Amino acid sequence: MSTDQALREATRRWARRRNRLIAYGQWQPFVDAEPARQHVLDIRTNTGMSLANLAAATNVGIGTLEHLIYGCSGYPPAAQVRPESASALLAYWPTLDDYIDGAVIDATGTRRRMQALSAIGWAAPAVHQRISFVNVRTIANLKGRKLVTARLARAVRDFYQAVCGSPAEAHGVAAVTAKQARALAQRNQWAAPSAWDDDTIDDPQAIPDWTGHCGTDRGWWIHTTLKLPRCQACVTAHEEWKAEHRILPRKEYMSATFLARAAASTRGADIAHDGRELIRLGSTPEHAAARLGITVDYLRQEMSRYPEDTTGQVAA
């Protein structure tokens, strides 16, 4: 099919679709431009994005965006816009990489990453050696900041992604320094990287998953058994569990409680099994412990408590 034939066929398809939608009373060639305009203005105010970059990100023509924001040839900004353009603009949300360096953004993700780095042994001076364009005091204060520049947020994100899979000692941080950083994290109950998901760490509503079952009654029992800081989601889930089972006779209630606690007690066997798998794949015990979000002493303790054959039987 030649180019002209293809163009004619596309035109006929569009005409048939238009006629069909008109017949059904569903033809909507334009929609109100105001929601899309406000969304674009908000994005540009918050990120500093140019219209050219926004056009590339949304696949909406630069001319359409200029008409939407500024108007054209002496005419005011467009009152209406094609529905496909409005949908593309309203569906677009900028990522961290879209913000200009000086844009000020929410520091939730940066704060959590810095706290998680502390939990695996990264003190502020050690981080400052890798992120040197701000002073060490600024780095230290990131663990409690509410706002941060996009440039610094990107630097922390990239550094975190590069080192979060292993303890700080593996990257040349002195053992004494790393120990102090971990003690600070423990005192403040800061979650390690293993408790965060990359897709949700920036979400202010997300919670760290300390146990692999946070937000459930089993998570509460794992917190209790392993003496981990109890997160609010698990506390709430445990209270709900008790409220639901309180109507049972005392003997049945105690039996259900015992079973709930027993279900969480397999955590040690799981740790031993996962630790061995990581070591088989080439990790050192220190690296494996960091991946699992526990200390190397605790990993060795569970591996000793659950020898390999026993772990296999438990898993079965």
C-alpha positions in Angstrom: 0.0 0.0 0.0 1.4 3.4 -1.0 1.6 6.4 1.3 -1.3 8.1 -0.4 -3.4 4.9 -0.1 -2.6 4.6 3.5 -3.5 8.2 4.2 -6.8 7.8 2.4 -7.6 4.7 4.3 -6.8 6.3 7.6 -9.0 9.3 6.7 -11.9 6.9 5.8 -11.5 5.1 9.2 -11.5 8.3 11.1 -14.7 9.5 9.2 -16.4 6.2 9.8 -15.6 6.4 13.5 -16.8 10.0 13.6 -20.1 9.2 11.9 -20.7 6.2 14.2 -20.1 8.3 17.4 -22.4 11.1 16.0 -25.1 8.5 15.4 -24.7 7.3 19.0 -24.7 10.8 20.4 -21.1 10.2 21.7 -19.2 12.6 19.4 -17.1 14.9 21.5 -14.6 16.8 19.4 -13.5 19.1 22.2 -13.6 19.3 26.0 -13.1 22.1 28.5 -9.4 23.1 28.5 -9.3 24.5 32.1 -8.4 21.3 34.0 -5.6 20.4 31.6 -4.4 24.0 31.6 -4.2 24.1 35.4 -2.5 20.8 35.5 0.2 22.0 33.1 0.6 25.2 35.1 1.0 23.3 38.3 3.6 21.0 36.8 5.6 23.9 35.4 5.4 25.8 38.7 6.6 22.8 40.7 9.2 21.3 38.4 10.4 24.2 36.2 9.8 22.0 33.1 9.8 23.8 29.7 6.9 23.3 27.3 9.2 21.5 25.0 10.1 18.9 27.6 6.4 18.6 28.6 5.5 18.1 25.0 8.1 15.3 24.6 6.9 13.6 27.8 3.2 13.6 27.0 3.3 13.3 23.2 1.2 16.5 22.9 2.3 19.0 20.3 4.2 22.0 21.4 1.8 24.2 19.4 -1.2 22.7 21.3 0.6 23.5 24.6 1.4 27.1 23.6 -2.2 27.7 22.5 -3.4 26.1 25.8 -1.2 28.4 28.0 -0.6 31.5 26.0 -3.1 31.7 23.2 -2.2 32.2 19.6 -2.1 35.2 17.1 -3.7 37.6 19.5 -6.3 35.2 20.7 -6.6 34.3 24.4 -5.6 30.8 25.7 -7.8 28.0 24.3 -11.1 27.5 26.0 -11.3 23.9 24.6 -8.9 21.2 23.7 -9.2 17.8 22.0 -10.1 15.0 24.5 -7.0 12.9 23.6 -4.7 15.9 24.4 -6.5 16.6 27.7 -6.3 12.9 28.7 -2.6 12.7 27.9 -1.8 15.9 29.9 -4.0 15.0 32.9 -2.5 11.5 33.0 1.0 12.8 33.2 2.8 13.2 36.5 6.4 14.3 36.7 9.1 12.1 38.1 12.1 13.2 40.1 14.2 13.4 37.0 11.8 16.0 35.4 12.5 18.6 38.1 15.1 21.3 37.6 18.0 21.2 40.0 16.8 24.1 42.2 13.1 22.9 42.5 12.1 22.4 46.1 10.3 19.1 46.7 8.9 16.9 49.4 11.8 15.2 51.2 10.0 12.0 52.3 11.9 9.7 50.0 15.3 11.4 50.6 14.7 11.3 54.4 13.8 7.6 54.3 16.8 6.7 52.2 19.2 8.5 54.5 17.7 6.8 57.5 18.0 3.4 55.7 21.6 4.1 54.8 22.3 4.8 58.5 20.8 1.4 59.3 23.4 -0.4 57.1 26.3 1.7 58.5 26.5 4.9 56.5 27.3 7.9 58.7 26.9 11.4 57.4 30.6 12.0 56.8 30.9 8.8 54.8 27.9 9.9 52.6 29.4 13.4 52.3 32.5 11.8 50.7 30.3 10.6 47.9 27.9 13.6 47.7 30.2 16.5 48.2 28.4 19.4 46.6 26.7 20.1 50.0 28.3 20.3 53.4 28.3 17.5 55.8 25.9 19.2 58.2 23.3 19.3 55.4 23.8 15.6 54.8 23.4 14.9 58.5 20.2 16.9 58.7 18.6 15.2 55.7 17.4 12.4 58.1 14.8 14.9 59.5 14.2 17.3 56.6 10.7 18.0 55.2 11.9 19.7 52.0 14.9 19.3 49.8 16.1 20.4 46.4 15.6 18.1 43.4 19.3 18.0 42.7 20.1 16.7 46.2 17.2 14.3 46.1 18.5 12.8 42.9 22.0 12.5 44.3 20.8 10.7 47.4 18.5 8.4 45.3 21.3 7.4 43.0 23.8 6.9 45.8 21.3 4.8 47.7 20.5 2.6 44.7 24.2 2.0 44.3 25.0 0.9 47.8 21.8 -0.2 49.5 22.4 -3.9 48.8 25.4 -4.3 51.0 26.7 -3.0 54.3 28.7 0.2 54.4 31.9 -1.7 55.3 31.8 -3.3 51.9 32.3 0.1 50.4 35.3 1.1 52.6 33.5 2.7 55.5 35.4 2.0 58.8 33.8 -0.6 61.1 33.7 1.8 64.0 32.0 4.5 62.0 29.5 2.0 60.6 28.7 0.7 64.1 28.0 4.2 65.3 25.6 4.8 62.3 23.8 1.6 63.0 23.4 2.4 66.7 21.9 5.8 65.7 19.4 4.1 63.4 18.5 1.6 66.1 17.9 4.3 68.7 15.6 6.1 66.3 13.9 2.9 64.9 14.9 3.7 61.4 14.0 1.0 58.8 16.8 -0.6 56.7 16.6 -0.7 52.9 15.1 -4.2 53.0 12.0 -2.8 54.7 11.3 -0.4 51.8 10.1 -1.0 48.3 11.6 1.2 45.6 8.1 1.8 44.2 6.7 3.2 47.5 9.6 4.7 49.4 8.7 8.1 48.2 5.1 7.8 49.1 4.3 9.7 52.3 1.5 7.2 53.0 3.7 4.1 52.7 5.1 2.2 55.7 8.3 0.2 56.0 7.7 -3.6 55.9 10.0 -4.6 58.8 8.8 -8.2 58.9 7.6 -9.2 55.4 4.1 -9.2 56.9 3.7 -5.7 58.3 0.1 -4.6 58.5 -1.1 -8.0 59.7 -1.3 -9.8 63.0 1.5 -12.1 61.9 3.7 -9.1 61.4 3.0 -8.0 65.0 4.1 -11.4 66.3 7.2 -11.3 64.2 8.0 -7.9 65.7 7.5 -9.3 69.1 9.5 -12.5 68.5 12.5 -10.8 66.9 12.3 -7.7 69.2 11.9 -5.4 66.2 10.4 -1.9 66.6 6.7 -2.3 66.3 5.2 -0.4 63.4 1.8 1.3 63.8 0.3 -0.9 61.0 1.1 -4.1 62.9 -0.1 -2.6 66.2 -3.4 -1.7 64.6 -3.7 -5.1 62.9 -3.1 -6.9 66.2 -5.7 -4.8 68.0 -8.2 -5.6 65.2 -7.3 -9.3 65.5 -8.0 -9.3 69.3 -11.3 -7.4 68.8 -12.4 -10.0 66.2 -11.5 -13.0 68.5 -12.5 -11.6 71.8 -16.0 -13.1 71.4 -14.5 -16.6 71.6 -14.6 -18.6 74.8 -11.3 -18.1 76.7 -10.0 -21.6 75.9 -10.6 -21.1 72.1 -9.2 -17.5 72.3 -5.9 -18.8 73.9 -5.7 -21.5 71.3 -6.1 -19.1 68.4 -3.4 -16.8 70.1 -1.0 -19.7 70.3 -1.5 -20.6 66.7 -1.0 -17.0 65.6 2.2 -16.8 67.5 3.4 -20.2 66.2 2.8 -19.0 62.6 5.3 -16.2 63.2 7.9 -18.4 64.8 9.0 -19.8 61.4 10.6 -16.5 60.7 13.9 -17.7 62.0 13.9 -20.8 59.7 13.1 -18.5 56.8 16.0 -16.2 57.7 18.4 -19.2 57.9 17.2 -20.6 54.6 17.4 -17.2 52.8 20.8 -16.4 54.3 22.2 -19.7 53.0 20.8 -19.1 49.5 22.4 -15.6 49.4 25.7 -17.1 50.5 25.5 -19.8 47.9 25.0 -17.1 45.3 28.3 -15.4 46.3 27.3 -13.0 49.1 29.4 -12.8 52.3 27.5 -13.3 55.6 27.7 -9.6 56.1 26.2 -8.8 52.7 23.5 -11.5 53.2 22.6 -10.0 56.6 22.4 -6.5 55.1 20.1 -7.8 52.3 17.8 -9.4 54.9 17.8 -6.3 57.1 19.3 -8.0 60.1 22.7 -8.1 61.8 25.3 -10.7 60.8 25.2 -12.0 64.4 21.5 -12.6 64.2 21.9 -14.4 60.8 24.5 -16.7 62.2 22.4 -17.4 65.3 19.4 -18.5 63.1 21.6 -20.5 60.8 23.0 -22.3 63.9 19.5 -22.8 65.3 18.1 -24.1 62.1 20.7 -26.4 60.4 20.3 -27.0 56.7 18.4 -30.3 56.9 16.0 -28.9 59.5 15.4 -25.8 57.4 14.6 -28.1 54.5 12.0 -29.9 56.6 10.5 -26.7 57.8 10.2 -25.3 54.3 8.6 -28.6 53.2 
